[in-house]
């Protein structure tokens, strides 16, 4: 467990090589150690190593199937790797365990929207907007869904919220996305 904490600390500092070494050492010492493979999966995701991330996250889920964050991260990897059906499976697993997981609702809505299911996407994104009202990306995707549904007024309202949140994050500067 010490090697896991050490690996996570290295990752926080951006020293991914040292983080990976510590986490692999932790797994060598105790193959089912909690969070080691999940941390590796996150590091590989940040590095764009989607296949390695998938393998590490699947190993974490095999050892710790009741974990909620790992299948969410795996769904994110699948979505980035253009594997929407697998992403949907994982994100739905997360939502069965934790229906109030706003980020999972967002990811589900985003995937459904990309597949052309604007109505179901809007329903998921509306829930996500209630759970995570300050997440600009949720409002942008919801605006996209409303636009595809022909709800121009609702779409514009969401785009306005998106822009206001982006401006707030930038410290109040105006204009542009």
PyMOL commands that set and color helices and strands:
alter all, ss='L'
color gray80, all
select helices_A, chain A and resi 2-12+16-29+36-46+50-63+69-80+84-97+102-114+118-131+136-148+152-169
alter helices_A, ss='H'
color red, helices_A
deselect
rebuild
show_as cartoon
